[in-house]
Amino acid sequence: MAVLGIGSRGDVQPCAALAEGLAGRGYGVTLVAARRYAALAGPGVTFAPLSVDPLAVAGSEEGQRWLASGPLGFVRGFRTVVEPLAATLIGEVDAACAGADLVLAPALGALGRHLHDRYGTPYRLLHFQPSEPTRAFPNPLIPVTTLGPPGNRASYALVERLGWLVLARMANRLRSRVLGLGPLRGSPFAADRRARVPVLCGFSPLVVPRPADWPAHVHVTGYWRLPSGRRAARPESREASEDRADGEDLGGLRDFLTAGPRPVFVGFGSMVPSEPERVAAEVVAALRRARVRGVVQGLPVTPDDDVRVVGEVAHDLLFAEMAAVVHHGGAGTTGTALTAGIANVVCSYFSDQPFWGRRVAALGAGPPPLPIRALSSDALAARLRSVLKYQEKAAQLGRLLRVEDGVKNAVDLIERC
């Protein structure tokens, strides 16, 4: 079988954990992901590298403009940034999955559907945020708490239809040119739902309780975590290797961590602020005002005795050493920070990030979210000074999440299905 880890580390690492769990049951498993994440493929897992590097795309000038362009610009950017690379990526995915007897694929890109149409291969959908229609809350891409039960449920169809309206032509061009398939006549997400394709939700019911109106083929398994000691992918650049987390060793960060109180982590994943220098200055000023040390990732910050700068590191290993985490609210980062049992300060950009920020606050694991557009040294410092009052609930939730076995639950369901 094949497990598709499409995207950056936060997308790939849970898929690597799932692949390793399946291999441990004796299945032949291929993890399909960007080449830089080869070291995440565990014992018994075959790795099929993709030449499209998500971090290189995000780090390019065009990619940074795309990620900083807001929700509408982000969707439009799929045609200018993603489509030129998508033909290569889909071709490589196709080659890696041609002989698979089961494909586990994220909903984004509808790759499971395309491979099924090409080969007849059964597939299961991997969800990292709640995407099944429900009356309990609106689609996570809708930046409000509720639209009322009928409006909440209707919001899922609205988001899917708008997304398909924008991306249908691109998707069908790629289906024809790369896979030799005819066009899809409607949203693949709606087709998957009508076919009752089994869905595995890689988040915890303690974080998002399973809505009562979800159908039986949608399963909330808990987070998919790699075994201890297998957290860190070996980065390819020398600069990244200087501060990487390697197994149980945090390398060059260890001396900094032991030199004073636990620091605060600040990093926004692949999100790029429209004014990175200004945001970096506000972050450093906030750390100073809150009188805390910092570990900063992805911002143009000058390191000193109280601030360290890191490249790509294993968040689950690093967060265990932090006093609090300031992040963008990505699904993977939020799950990792909550599992670490420390307070979260979510500075959301768009997409599902405001949803996760609201969940963190509702769980009592962090203050109300601070949208990145409103980030200032005063606002961030105030939240950092308040994190102590969230620590008890954050620690309690972390203890419960750490005993969940999402990988086992997911593998059990795959076997039963």
C-alpha positions as a Markdown table, in Angstrom:
| # | Residue | x | y | z |
|---|---|---|---|---|
| 1 | Met | 0.0 | 0.0 | 0.0 |
| 2 | Ala | 1.0 | 3.6 | -0.4 |
| 3 | Val | 0.8 | 6.6 | 2.0 |
| 4 | Leu | 0.9 | 10.0 | 0.4 |
| 5 | Gly | 2.6 | 12.7 | 2.5 |
| 6 | Ile | 2.1 | 15.7 | 0.3 |
| 7 | Gly | 3.4 | 19.0 | 1.6 |
| 8 | Ser | 5.8 | 20.3 | 4.3 |
| 9 | Arg | 7.0 | 18.5 | 7.4 |
| 10 | Gly | 3.7 | 19.0 | 9.3 |
| 11 | Asp | 1.9 | 17.2 | 6.5 |
| 12 | Val | 4.5 | 14.4 | 6.0 |
| 13 | Gln | 5.4 | 13.4 | 9.6 |
| 14 | Pro | 1.9 | 12.1 | 10.6 |
| 15 | Cys | 1.8 | 10.1 | 7.3 |
| 16 | Ala | 5.3 | 8.7 | 8.1 |
| 17 | Ala | 4.0 | 7.6 | 11.5 |
| 18 | Leu | 1.0 | 5.9 | 9.9 |
| 19 | Ala | 3.2 | 4.2 | 7.3 |
| 20 | Glu | 5.5 | 2.9 | 10.1 |
| 21 | Gly | 2.5 | 1.6 | 12.0 |
| 22 | Leu | 1.3 | -0.3 | 9.0 |
| 23 | Ala | 4.8 | -1.7 | 8.3 |
| 24 | Gly | 4.9 | -2.9 | 11.9 |
| 25 | Arg | 1.8 | -5.1 | 11.2 |
| 26 | Gly | 3.6 | -6.7 | 8.3 |
| 27 | Tyr | 2.3 | -4.7 | 5.4 |
| 28 | Gly | 4.4 | -3.6 | 2.5 |
| 29 | Val | 4.2 | 0.2 | 2.6 |
| 30 | Thr | 5.6 | 3.0 | 0.5 |
| 31 | Leu | 5.8 | 6.5 | 1.9 |
| 32 | Val | 5.5 | 9.0 | -1.0 |
| 33 | Ala | 6.9 | 12.5 | 0.1 |
| 34 | Ala | 9.4 | 15.2 | -0.8 |
| 35 | Arg | 13.0 | 13.9 | -1.0 |
| 36 | Arg | 14.1 | 16.0 | 2.0 |
| 37 | Tyr | 11.9 | 13.8 | 4.3 |
| 38 | Ala | 13.5 | 10.5 | 3.4 |
| 39 | Ala | 14.8 | 10.0 | 6.9 |
| 40 | Leu | 11.2 | 10.0 | 8.2 |
| 41 | Ala | 10.6 | 6.6 | 6.6 |
| 42 | Gly | 10.8 | 4.1 | 9.4 |
| 43 | Pro | 11.8 | 0.4 | 9.6 |
| 44 | Gly | 10.1 | -1.6 | 6.8 |
| 45 | Val | 8.9 | 1.4 | 4.9 |
| 46 | Thr | 9.9 | 2.0 | 1.3 |
| 47 | Phe | 10.5 | 5.7 | 0.5 |
| 48 | Ala | 9.4 | 7.1 | -2.9 |
| 49 | Pro | 10.9 | 10.6 | -3.3 |
| 50 | Leu | 9.1 | 13.5 | -4.9 |
| 51 | Ser | 11.4 | 16.0 | -6.7 |
| 52 | Val | 9.1 | 19.0 | -5.9 |
| 53 | Asp | 10.4 | 20.5 | -2.6 |
| 54 | Pro | 7.7 | 22.4 | -0.7 |
| 55 | Leu | 10.2 | 24.4 | 1.3 |
| 56 | Ala | 12.0 | 25.5 | -1.9 |
| 57 | Val | 8.7 | 26.6 | -3.3 |
| 58 | Ala | 7.8 | 28.4 | -0.1 |
| 59 | Gly | 11.2 | 30.1 | 0.0 |
| 60 | Ser | 11.2 | 31.3 | -3.5 |
| 61 | Glu | 10.3 | 34.9 | -4.2 |
| 62 | Glu | 7.1 | 33.8 | -6.1 |
| 63 | Gly | 6.3 | 31.4 | -3.3 |
| 64 | Gln | 6.7 | 34.0 | -0.6 |
| 65 | Arg | 4.4 | 36.4 | -2.5 |
| 66 | Trp | 1.9 | 33.6 | -2.8 |
| 67 | Leu | 1.9 | 32.6 | 0.9 |
| 68 | Ala | 1.7 | 36.3 | 1.9 |
| 69 | Ser | -1.2 | 37.1 | -0.5 |
| 70 | Gly | -4.1 | 36.2 | 1.8 |
| 71 | Pro | -6.9 | 33.7 | 1.2 |
| 72 | Leu | -8.0 | 34.8 | -2.3 |
| 73 | Gly | -4.5 | 35.3 | -3.5 |
| 74 | Phe | -3.6 | 31.9 | -2.1 |
| 75 | Val | -6.3 | 30.2 | -4.1 |
| 76 | Arg | -5.4 | 32.1 | -7.3 |
| 77 | Gly | -1.7 | 31.2 | -6.7 |
| 78 | Phe | -2.5 | 27.5 | -7.2 |
| 79 | Arg | -2.7 | 28.2 | -11.0 |
| 80 | Thr | 0.5 | 30.3 | -11.1 |
| 81 | Val | 2.7 | 28.6 | -8.5 |
| 82 | Val | 1.4 | 25.1 | -8.1 |
| 83 | Glu | 0.2 | 24.1 | -11.6 |
| 84 | Pro | 3.7 | 24.4 | -13.2 |
| 85 | Leu | 5.0 | 21.9 | -10.7 |
| 86 | Ala | 1.9 | 19.8 | -10.3 |
| 87 | Ala | 2.4 | 17.8 | -13.5 |
| 88 | Thr | 5.8 | 16.6 | -12.3 |
| 89 | Leu | 4.4 | 15.8 | -8.8 |
| 90 | Ile | 1.4 | 13.9 | -10.1 |
| 91 | Gly | 3.5 | 11.9 | -12.5 |
| 92 | Glu | 5.8 | 10.9 | -9.7 |
| 93 | Val | 2.9 | 10.0 | -7.4 |
| 94 | Asp | 1.4 | 8.0 | -10.2 |
| 95 | Ala | 4.6 | 6.0 | -10.7 |
| 96 | Ala | 5.0 | 5.3 | -7.0 |
| 97 | Cys | 1.4 | 4.1 | -6.6 |
| 98 | Ala | 0.9 | 2.2 | -9.8 |
| 99 | Gly | 1.2 | -1.2 | -8.1 |
| 100 | Ala | -0.4 | -0.3 | -4.7 |
| 101 | Asp | -3.4 | -2.3 | -3.5 |
| 102 | Leu | -4.5 | 0.6 | -1.2 |
| 103 | Val | -3.8 | 4.3 | -1.2 |
| 104 | Leu | -4.0 | 6.5 | 1.9 |
| 105 | Ala | -4.2 | 10.1 | 0.6 |
| 106 | Pro | -5.0 | 13.5 | 2.0 |
| 107 | Ala | -8.2 | 15.1 | 0.6 |
| 108 | Leu | -6.3 | 18.1 | -0.8 |
| 109 | Gly | -5.5 | 17.4 | -4.5 |
| 110 | Ala | -8.0 | 14.5 | -4.7 |
| 111 | Leu | -5.0 | 12.2 | -5.5 |
| 112 | Gly | -6.8 | 9.2 | -4.1 |
| 113 | Arg | -9.7 | 9.8 | -6.5 |
| 114 | His | -7.4 | 10.3 | -9.5 |
| 115 | Leu | -5.5 | 7.1 | -8.8 |
| 116 | His | -8.8 | 5.2 | -8.3 |
| 117 | Asp | -10.0 | 6.4 | -11.6 |
| 118 | Arg | -6.8 | 5.4 | -13.3 |
| 119 | Tyr | -6.1 | 2.0 | -11.7 |
| 120 | Gly | -9.3 | 1.1 | -9.8 |
| 121 | Thr | -7.2 | 1.2 | -6.6 |
| 122 | Pro | -9.2 | 1.5 | -3.4 |
| 123 | Tyr | -8.3 | 4.5 | -1.2 |
| 124 | Arg | -8.9 | 6.0 | 2.2 |
| 125 | Leu | -9.0 | 9.7 | 2.9 |
| 126 | Leu | -6.7 | 11.3 | 5.5 |
| 127 | His | -8.1 | 14.5 | 7.1 |
| 128 | Phe | -5.9 | 16.7 | 9.3 |
| 129 | Gln | -8.8 | 19.1 | 10.1 |
| 130 | Pro | -12.5 | 18.3 | 10.5 |
| 131 | Ser | -13.9 | 18.5 | 6.9 |
| 132 | Glu | -17.0 | 16.4 | 7.1 |
| 133 | Pro | -20.3 | 18.5 | 7.1 |
| 134 | Thr | -21.8 | 18.9 | 10.5 |
| 135 | Arg | -24.2 | 21.1 | 12.3 |
| 136 | Ala | -21.8 | 21.5 | 15.3 |
| 137 | Phe | -19.5 | 24.1 | 13.7 |
| 138 | Pro | -18.8 | 25.7 | 10.3 |
| 139 | Asn | -16.2 | 24.5 | 7.9 |
| 140 | Pro | -12.8 | 25.3 | 9.4 |
| 141 | Leu | -12.1 | 27.6 | 6.4 |
| 142 | Ile | -14.9 | 29.9 | 7.5 |
| 143 | Pro | -13.5 | 32.4 | 10.0 |
| 144 | Val | -16.4 | 32.5 | 12.4 |
| 145 | Thr | -17.4 | 30.5 | 15.5 |
| 146 | Thr | -20.9 | 29.5 | 14.3 |
| 147 | Leu | -23.5 | 30.2 | 11.6 |
| 148 | Gly | -26.2 | 28.3 | 13.5 |
| 149 | Pro | -26.7 | 24.6 | 12.9 |
| 150 | Pro | -28.2 | 24.8 | 9.4 |
| 151 | Gly | -25.6 | 27.4 | 8.3 |
| 152 | Asn | -22.8 | 25.4 | 9.8 |
| 153 | Arg | -23.7 | 22.3 | 7.7 |
| 154 | Ala | -24.3 | 24.4 | 4.6 |
| 155 | Ser | -20.9 | 26.0 | 4.8 |
| 156 | Tyr | -19.1 | 22.8 | 3.9 |
| 157 | Ala | -20.9 | 22.6 | 0.5 |
| 158 | Leu | -20.3 | 26.3 | -0.1 |
| 159 | Val | -16.5 | 26.0 | 0.5 |
| 160 | Glu | -16.2 | 22.9 | -1.6 |
| 161 | Arg | -18.2 | 24.3 | -4.5 |
| 162 | Leu | -16.2 | 27.6 | -4.5 |
| 163 | Gly | -12.9 | 25.7 | -4.3 |
| 164 | Trp | -13.9 | 23.4 | -7.2 |
| 165 | Leu | -15.1 | 26.4 | -9.3 |
| 166 | Val | -11.6 | 27.9 | -9.0 |
| 167 | Leu | -9.6 | 24.8 | -9.4 |
| 168 | Ala | -11.7 | 22.5 | -11.7 |
| 169 | Arg | -10.1 | 23.5 | -15.0 |
| 170 | Met | -6.5 | 23.1 | -13.6 |
| 171 | Ala | -7.4 | 19.7 | -12.1 |
| 172 | Asn | -9.0 | 18.4 | -15.3 |
| 173 | Arg | -6.1 | 19.6 | -17.4 |
| 174 | Leu | -3.7 | 17.7 | -15.2 |
| 175 | Arg | -5.9 | 14.6 | -15.2 |
| 176 | Ser | -5.9 | 14.6 | -19.0 |
| 177 | Arg | -2.3 | 15.6 | -19.6 |
| 178 | Val | -0.6 | 13.4 | -17.0 |
| 179 | Leu | -3.0 | 10.6 | -16.3 |
| 180 | Gly | -4.9 | 10.3 | -19.5 |
| 181 | Leu | -8.2 | 10.6 | -17.7 |
| 182 | Gly | -11.5 | 12.3 | -18.6 |
| 183 | Pro | -12.7 | 15.3 | -16.7 |
| 184 | Leu | -14.4 | 15.2 | -13.4 |
| 185 | Arg | -17.9 | 16.7 | -13.7 |
| 186 | Gly | -18.3 | 17.8 | -10.1 |
| 187 | Ser | -16.4 | 18.2 | -6.9 |
| 188 | Pro | -14.4 | 15.0 | -6.0 |
| 189 | Phe | -15.1 | 15.7 | -2.4 |
| 190 | Ala | -18.8 | 15.4 | -2.9 |
| 191 | Ala | -18.2 | 12.2 | -5.0 |
| 192 | Asp | -16.1 | 10.7 | -2.2 |
| 193 | Arg | -18.9 | 11.5 | 0.3 |
| 194 | Arg | -21.6 | 9.9 | -1.9 |
| 195 | Ala | -19.3 | 6.8 | -2.2 |
| 196 | Arg | -18.8 | 6.7 | 1.5 |
| 197 | Val | -15.0 | 6.5 | 1.1 |
| 198 | Pro | -13.6 | 5.8 | 4.6 |
| 199 | Val | -12.1 | 8.8 | 6.3 |
| 200 | Leu | -9.3 | 8.7 | 8.9 |
| 201 | Cys | -9.1 | 12.0 | 10.9 |
| 202 | Gly | -5.6 | 12.4 | 12.3 |
| 203 | Phe | -6.6 | 14.6 | 15.3 |
| 204 | Ser | -7.8 | 13.8 | 18.8 |
| 205 | Pro | -11.4 | 13.7 | 20.0 |
| 206 | Leu | -10.1 | 15.5 | 23.1 |
| 207 | Val | -9.3 | 18.5 | 20.9 |
| 208 | Val | -12.2 | 18.2 | 18.4 |
| 209 | Pro | -15.0 | 16.0 | 19.8 |
| 210 | Arg | -16.5 | 13.9 | 17.1 |
| 211 | Pro | -19.8 | 15.5 | 16.1 |
| 212 | Ala | -22.9 | 13.3 | 16.6 |
| 213 | Asp | -24.1 | 13.8 | 13.0 |
| 214 | Trp | -21.0 | 12.5 | 11.3 |
| 215 | Pro | -21.6 | 9.2 | 9.4 |
| 216 | Ala | -20.1 | 5.9 | 10.5 |
| 217 | His | -17.4 | 5.9 | 7.8 |
| 218 | Val | -15.7 | 9.0 | 9.3 |
| 219 | His | -13.3 | 8.0 | 12.2 |
| 220 | Val | -11.4 | 10.3 | 14.6 |
| 221 | Thr | -8.4 | 8.3 | 15.6 |
| 222 | Gly | -6.1 | 10.6 | 17.6 |
| 223 | Tyr | -2.9 | 12.2 | 16.4 |
| 224 | Trp | -0.4 | 10.1 | 14.4 |
| 225 | Arg | 3.0 | 10.4 | 16.1 |
| 226 | Leu | 6.3 | 8.9 | 15.3 |
| 227 | Pro | 7.9 | 6.6 | 18.0 |
| 228 | Ser | 10.3 | 8.4 | 20.4 |
| 229 | Gly | 13.8 | 8.7 | 18.9 |
| 230 | Arg | 12.6 | 8.8 | 15.3 |
| 231 | Arg | 11.4 | 12.4 | 15.1 |
| 232 | Ala | 14.0 | 14.2 | 13.1 |
| 233 | Ala | 14.5 | 14.2 | 9.4 |
| 234 | Arg | 18.1 | 14.8 | 8.4 |
| 235 | Pro | 18.1 | 18.2 | 6.7 |
| 236 | Glu | 20.1 | 18.6 | 3.5 |
| 237 | Ser | 21.6 | 22.0 | 4.1 |
| 238 | Arg | 24.6 | 22.6 | 6.4 |
| 239 | Glu | 22.9 | 25.7 | 7.8 |
| 240 | Ala | 19.9 | 23.6 | 8.9 |
| 241 | Ser | 22.0 | 20.9 | 10.4 |
| 242 | Glu | 23.7 | 23.2 | 12.9 |
| 243 | Asp | 20.5 | 23.5 | 14.9 |
| 244 | Arg | 18.6 | 20.4 | 14.0 |
| 245 | Ala | 17.2 | 18.0 | 16.5 |
| 246 | Asp | 18.9 | 14.7 | 16.0 |
| 247 | Gly | 17.2 | 11.7 | 17.7 |
| 248 | Glu | 17.1 | 12.5 | 21.4 |
| 249 | Asp | 19.8 | 15.3 | 21.1 |
| 250 | Leu | 19.0 | 18.9 | 20.3 |
| 251 | Gly | 22.5 | 19.5 | 19.1 |
| 252 | Gly | 23.6 | 23.2 | 19.3 |
| 253 | Leu | 20.4 | 24.2 | 21.2 |
| 254 | Arg | 21.2 | 22.1 | 24.2 |
| 255 | Asp | 23.7 | 24.6 | 25.8 |
| 256 | Phe | 21.2 | 27.4 | 25.3 |
| 257 | Leu | 18.3 | 25.4 | 26.8 |
| 258 | Thr | 20.3 | 24.6 | 30.0 |
| 259 | Ala | 21.7 | 28.1 | 30.4 |
| 260 | Gly | 18.5 | 29.7 | 31.7 |
| 261 | Pro | 14.7 | 29.4 | 32.2 |
| 262 | Arg | 12.7 | 27.5 | 29.5 |
| 263 | Pro | 12.4 | 29.7 | 26.5 |
| 264 | Val | 9.3 | 30.5 | 24.3 |
| 265 | Phe | 9.3 | 29.1 | 20.7 |
| 266 | Val | 8.1 | 31.5 | 18.0 |
| 267 | Gly | 7.7 | 30.1 | 14.5 |
| 268 | Phe | 5.0 | 30.3 | 11.7 |
| 269 | Gly | 5.8 | 27.3 | 9.7 |
| 270 | Ser | 5.7 | 27.9 | 5.9 |
| 271 | Met | 3.7 | 31.0 | 6.4 |
| 272 | Val | 5.5 | 34.2 | 5.3 |
| 273 | Pro | 4.4 | 37.6 | 6.9 |
| 274 | Ser | 4.0 | 40.4 | 4.3 |
| 275 | Glu | 6.5 | 42.4 | 6.3 |
| 276 | Pro | 8.9 | 39.9 | 7.8 |
| 277 | Glu | 11.4 | 42.4 | 9.2 |
| 278 | Arg | 8.7 | 44.3 | 11.0 |
| 279 | Val | 7.2 | 41.1 | 12.4 |
| 280 | Ala | 10.7 | 39.9 | 13.5 |
| 281 | Ala | 11.2 | 43.2 | 15.3 |
| 282 | Glu | 7.8 | 43.0 | 17.1 |
| 283 | Val | 8.5 | 39.4 | 18.1 |
| 284 | Val | 11.9 | 40.3 | 19.6 |
| 285 | Ala | 10.5 | 43.3 | 21.4 |
| 286 | Ala | 7.7 | 41.2 | 22.8 |
| 287 | Leu | 10.1 | 38.6 | 24.2 |
| 288 | Arg | 12.1 | 41.5 | 25.8 |
| 289 | Arg | 8.9 | 43.0 | 27.3 |
| 290 | Ala | 7.7 | 39.7 | 28.7 |
| 291 | Arg | 11.2 | 39.0 | 30.0 |
| 292 | Val | 11.4 | 35.6 | 28.4 |
| 293 | Arg | 14.0 | 33.9 | 26.3 |
| 294 | Gly | 13.2 | 32.8 | 22.8 |
| 295 | Val | 13.8 | 30.2 | 20.1 |
| 296 | Val | 12.8 | 31.7 | 16.8 |
| 297 | Gln | 12.2 | 30.0 | 13.5 |
| 298 | Gly | 11.7 | 31.4 | 10.0 |
| 299 | Leu | 12.1 | 35.1 | 10.8 |
| 300 | Pro | 15.0 | 37.5 | 10.1 |
| 301 | Val | 16.1 | 37.8 | 13.8 |
| 302 | Thr | 19.7 | 38.4 | 15.0 |
| 303 | Pro | 20.6 | 35.8 | 17.7 |
| 304 | Asp | 22.0 | 36.9 | 21.0 |
| 305 | Asp | 22.3 | 35.6 | 24.5 |
| 306 | Asp | 18.5 | 35.4 | 25.0 |
| 307 | Val | 17.4 | 34.6 | 21.5 |
| 308 | Arg | 18.4 | 31.6 | 19.3 |
| 309 | Val | 17.4 | 31.1 | 15.7 |
| 310 | Val | 16.8 | 27.6 | 14.3 |
| 311 | Gly | 16.2 | 26.0 | 11.0 |
| 312 | Glu | 13.9 | 23.0 | 10.4 |
| 313 | Val | 13.7 | 21.0 | 13.7 |
| 314 | Ala | 11.5 | 18.2 | 15.1 |
| 315 | His | 8.8 | 20.2 | 16.9 |
| 316 | Asp | 7.7 | 17.4 | 19.1 |
| 317 | Leu | 11.2 | 17.1 | 20.5 |
| 318 | Leu | 11.8 | 20.8 | 20.8 |
| 319 | Phe | 8.4 | 21.8 | 22.3 |
| 320 | Ala | 9.0 | 19.5 | 25.2 |
| 321 | Glu | 11.7 | 21.9 | 26.3 |
| 322 | Met | 9.7 | 25.1 | 25.8 |
| 323 | Ala | 7.7 | 27.2 | 28.3 |
| 324 | Ala | 5.1 | 28.1 | 25.6 |
| 325 | Val | 4.7 | 28.1 | 21.8 |
| 326 | Val | 3.8 | 31.0 | 19.5 |
| 327 | His | 2.7 | 29.6 | 16.1 |
| 328 | His | 0.5 | 30.1 | 13.1 |
| 329 | Gly | -2.2 | 27.5 | 14.1 |
| 330 | Gly | -1.4 | 24.9 | 11.5 |
| 331 | Ala | -3.1 | 21.6 | 12.3 |
| 332 | Gly | 0.1 | 19.7 | 12.8 |
| 333 | Thr | 1.9 | 22.3 | 14.8 |
| 334 | Thr | -1.2 | 22.8 | 17.0 |
| 335 | Gly | -1.5 | 19.1 | 17.7 |
| 336 | Thr | 2.2 | 18.8 | 18.6 |
| 337 | Ala | 2.1 | 21.8 | 20.9 |
| 338 | Leu | -1.0 | 20.6 | 22.7 |
| 339 | Thr | 0.6 | 17.1 | 23.1 |
| 340 | Ala | 3.7 | 18.8 | 24.6 |
| 341 | Gly | 1.4 | 20.1 | 27.4 |
| 342 | Ile | 2.4 | 23.8 | 27.1 |
| 343 | Ala | 0.4 | 27.0 | 26.5 |
| 344 | Asn | -0.2 | 27.9 | 22.8 |
| 345 | Val | -0.4 | 31.5 | 21.4 |
| 346 | Val | -1.9 | 31.2 | 18.0 |
| 347 | Cys | -1.1 | 34.0 | 15.4 |
| 348 | Ser | -3.3 | 32.8 | 12.5 |
| 349 | Tyr | -2.9 | 33.8 | 8.9 |
| 350 | Phe | -5.9 | 32.2 | 7.1 |
| 351 | Ser | -7.2 | 28.7 | 6.0 |
| 352 | Asp | -8.0 | 26.5 | 9.0 |
| 353 | Gln | -5.6 | 28.3 | 11.3 |
| 354 | Pro | -8.2 | 30.6 | 13.0 |
| 355 | Phe | -10.3 | 27.4 | 13.7 |
| 356 | Trp | -7.4 | 25.8 | 15.6 |
| 357 | Gly | -6.7 | 29.1 | 17.4 |
| 358 | Arg | -10.3 | 29.1 | 18.7 |
| 359 | Arg | -10.0 | 25.5 | 19.7 |
| 360 | Val | -6.9 | 26.2 | 21.7 |
| 361 | Ala | -8.7 | 29.0 | 23.6 |
| 362 | Ala | -11.8 | 27.0 | 24.1 |
| 363 | Leu | -9.8 | 24.2 | 25.6 |
| 364 | Gly | -8.1 | 26.6 | 28.1 |
| 365 | Ala | -4.7 | 25.8 | 26.6 |
| 366 | Gly | -3.9 | 29.3 | 25.5 |
| 367 | Pro | -5.2 | 32.9 | 25.3 |
| 368 | Pro | -7.5 | 34.1 | 22.6 |
| 369 | Pro | -5.8 | 34.0 | 19.2 |
| 370 | Leu | -3.8 | 37.0 | 17.9 |
| 371 | Pro | -4.2 | 37.2 | 14.1 |
| 372 | Ile | -0.9 | 37.9 | 12.4 |
| 373 | Arg | -2.2 | 41.1 | 10.9 |
| 374 | Ala | -2.8 | 42.4 | 14.5 |
| 375 | Leu | 0.6 | 41.2 | 15.9 |
| 376 | Ser | 2.4 | 43.9 | 17.8 |
| 377 | Ser | 5.0 | 43.8 | 20.6 |
| 378 | Asp | 2.5 | 45.0 | 23.1 |
| 379 | Ala | -0.2 | 42.5 | 22.1 |
| 380 | Leu | 2.2 | 39.5 | 22.0 |
| 381 | Ala | 3.9 | 40.5 | 25.2 |
| 382 | Ala | 0.6 | 40.6 | 27.0 |
| 383 | Arg | -0.2 | 37.1 | 25.9 |
| 384 | Leu | 3.2 | 35.8 | 26.8 |
| 385 | Arg | 2.8 | 37.3 | 30.3 |
| 386 | Ser | -0.5 | 35.5 | 30.7 |
| 387 | Val | 0.6 | 32.0 | 29.7 |
| 388 | Leu | 1.1 | 30.8 | 33.3 |
| 389 | Lys | -2.7 | 30.8 | 33.9 |
| 390 | Tyr | -3.1 | 28.4 | 31.0 |
| 391 | Gln | -0.4 | 26.0 | 32.0 |
| 392 | Glu | -2.4 | 23.7 | 34.3 |
| 393 | Lys | -5.1 | 22.9 | 31.7 |
| 394 | Ala | -2.5 | 22.7 | 28.9 |
| 395 | Ala | -0.4 | 20.2 | 31.0 |
| 396 | Gln | -3.5 | 18.2 | 31.8 |
| 397 | Leu | -4.5 | 18.0 | 28.2 |
| 398 | Gly | -1.0 | 17.1 | 27.1 |
| 399 | Arg | -0.9 | 14.1 | 29.5 |
| 400 | Leu | -4.1 | 12.7 | 28.1 |
| 401 | Leu | -3.0 | 13.2 | 24.5 |
| 402 | Arg | 0.4 | 11.5 | 25.1 |
| 403 | Val | -1.4 | 8.3 | 26.1 |
| 404 | Glu | -3.6 | 8.2 | 23.0 |
| 405 | Asp | -2.4 | 5.8 | 20.3 |
| 406 | Gly | -3.7 | 7.4 | 17.1 |
| 407 | Val | -1.5 | 5.2 | 14.9 |
| 408 | Lys | -2.8 | 2.0 | 16.4 |
| 409 | Asn | -6.4 | 3.2 | 16.2 |
| 410 | Ala | -5.9 | 4.1 | 12.5 |
| 411 | Val | -4.2 | 0.9 | 11.6 |
| 412 | Asp | -6.9 | -1.1 | 13.3 |
| 413 | Leu | -9.6 | 0.7 | 11.3 |
| 414 | Ile | -7.7 | 0.2 | 8.0 |
| 415 | Glu | -7.6 | -3.5 | 8.7 |
| 416 | Arg | -11.3 | -3.6 | 9.6 |
| 417 | Cys | -12.2 | -1.6 | 6.5 |
